[in-house]
Amino acid sequence: MNTALRAVKFIHTLIWASFVSCILSIPVFAWRGRFVSVVVLAILVFVEIVVLITNGWRCPLTNVAARFTDNRSDNFDIYLPLWLARNNKLIFGWLFVMVLVFALGLWLKSIFGK
């Protein structure tokens, strides 16, 4: 594997981990009543969703990585196990929905009481 492809995979993995961290942090901040932080994290994830949608549901870095290899396995452009790369949008899409519902429930409870 050449250096350029390694660099793209590394950057892609860091960005992926950042968005997963945002998703996983939402219920923690919601539980602590820090709903402004929840909104900021959700907006960051929504921005990433818009980027994916405008790029045909692919990360723009996938196109960059494709310049450096003929490999097109689901994880050719990121350091993730094949099963996770293949199911990434499904797993973290549903998780994002679930943590937003959880946060919304806690927010409503904080407004309207028990």
MARLUMZA-598866 format. One record per residue (C-alpha): residue number from 1; residue in three letters; x negated, y, z negated. Coordinates in steps of 0.2 Angstrom, whole numbers, plus 5000, padded with zeros to 4 digits. Layout:
MARLUMZA-598866
REC  num  residuo    c1    c2    c3
REC  NUM      ALA     X     Y     Z
...
This chain:
MARLUMZA-598866
REC  num  residuo    c1    c2    c3
REC    1      MET  5000  5000  5000
REC    2      ASN  4993  5017  5005
REC    3      THR  4990  5031  4993
REC    4      ALA  5004  5042  5001
REC    5      LEU  5017  5029  4998
REC    6      ARG  5011  5026  4980
REC    7      ALA  5013  5045  4977
REC    8      VAL  5031  5045  4984
REC    9      LYS  5036  5030  4974
REC   10      PHE  5029  5037  4958
REC   11      ILE  5037  5054  4961
REC   12      HIS  5054  5045  4966
REC   13      THR  5053  5035  4950
REC   14      LEU  5050  5050  4939
REC   15      ILE  5065  5059  4946
REC   16      TRP  5076  5043  4945
REC   17      ALA  5070  5042  4927
REC   18      SER  5074  5060  4923
REC   19      PHE  5092  5058  4930
REC   20      VAL  5094  5042  4920
REC   21      SER  5088  5051  4905
REC   22      CYS  5101  5064  4908
REC   23      ILE  5115  5051  4909
REC   24      LEU  5109  5042  4893
REC   25      SER  5108  5058  4884
REC   26      ILE  5125  5064  4887
REC   27      PRO  5134  5053  4874
REC   28      VAL  5120  5057  4861
REC   29      PHE  5123  5076  4863
REC   30      ALA  5142  5073  4863
REC   31      TRP  5141  5063  4847
REC   32      ARG  5131  5078  4839
REC   33      GLY  5144  5090  4845
REC   34      ARG  5132  5099  4857
REC   35      PHE  5144  5101  4871
REC   36      VAL  5134  5115  4880
REC   37      SER  5120  5102  4882
REC   38      VAL  5132  5089  4889
REC   39      VAL  5138  5102  4902
REC   40      VAL  5120  5106  4907
REC   41      LEU  5116  5088  4909
REC   42      ALA  5131  5084  4918
REC   43      ILE  5128  5098  4930
REC   44      LEU  5111  5092  4934
REC   45      VAL  5118  5075  4938
REC   46      PHE  5131  5082  4949
REC   47      VAL  5118  5092  4958
REC   48      GLU  5109  5076  4962
REC   49      ILE  5125  5068  4968
REC   50      VAL  5128  5082  4980
REC   51      VAL  5110  5080  4986
REC   52      LEU  5113  5061  4989
REC   53      ILE  5130  5065  4997
REC   54      THR  5123  5077  5009
REC   55      ASN  5109  5065  5014
REC   56      GLY  5120  5050  5018
REC   57      TRP  5120  5043  5000
REC   58      ARG  5101  5041  5001
REC   59      CYS  5087  5051  4991
REC   60      PRO  5078  5062  5003
REC   61      LEU  5062  5054  4996
REC   62      THR  5067  5038  5004
REC   63      ASN  5065  5046  5021
REC   64      VAL  5048  5052  5016
REC   65      ALA  5043  5035  5010
REC   66      ALA  5049  5027  5026
REC   67      ARG  5035  5037  5036
REC   68      PHE  5022  5027  5027
REC   69      THR  5028  5009  5028
REC   70      ASP  5039  4997  5039
REC   71      ASN  5046  4989  5023
REC   72      ARG  5064  4993  5020
REC   73      SER  5068  4982  5005
REC   74      ASP  5080  4991  4993
REC   75      ASN  5065  4996  4982
REC   76      PHE  5052  5000  4995
REC   77      ASP  5052  5018  4990
REC   78      ILE  5053  5017  4971
REC   79      TYR  5046  5007  4957
REC   80      LEU  5061  4998  4951
REC   81      PRO  5065  4979  4951
REC   82      LEU  5074  4974  4967
REC   83      TRP  5091  4970  4959
REC   84      LEU  5091  4987  4950
REC   85      ALA  5086  4997  4966
REC   86      ARG  5100  4988  4975
REC   87      ASN  5113  4991  4962
REC   88      ASN  5107  5008  4956
REC   89      LYS  5121  5019  4962
REC   90      LEU  5135  5007  4956
REC   91      ILE  5127  5004  4939
REC   92      PHE  5123  5022  4935
REC   93      GLY  5138  5029  4944
REC   94      TRP  5150  5020  4932
REC   95      LEU  5139  5023  4917
REC   96      PHE  5140  5042  4921
REC   97      VAL  5159  5041  4922
REC   98      MET  5160  5032  4906
REC   99      VAL  5148  5044  4896
REC  100      LEU  5158  5059  4903
REC  101      VAL  5174  5051  4897
REC  102      PHE  5166  5048  4880
REC  103      ALA  5160  5066  4880
REC  104      LEU  5177  5072  4885
REC  105      GLY  5186  5062  4871
REC  106      LEU  5174  5069  4858
REC  107      TRP  5176  5087  4864
REC  108      LEU  5195  5085  4864
REC  109      LYS  5194  5078  4847
REC  110      SER  5183  5093  4841
REC  111      ILE  5196  5105  4848
REC  112      PHE  5212  5097  4842
REC  113      GLY  5206  5088  4827
REC  114      LYS  5209  5070  4821
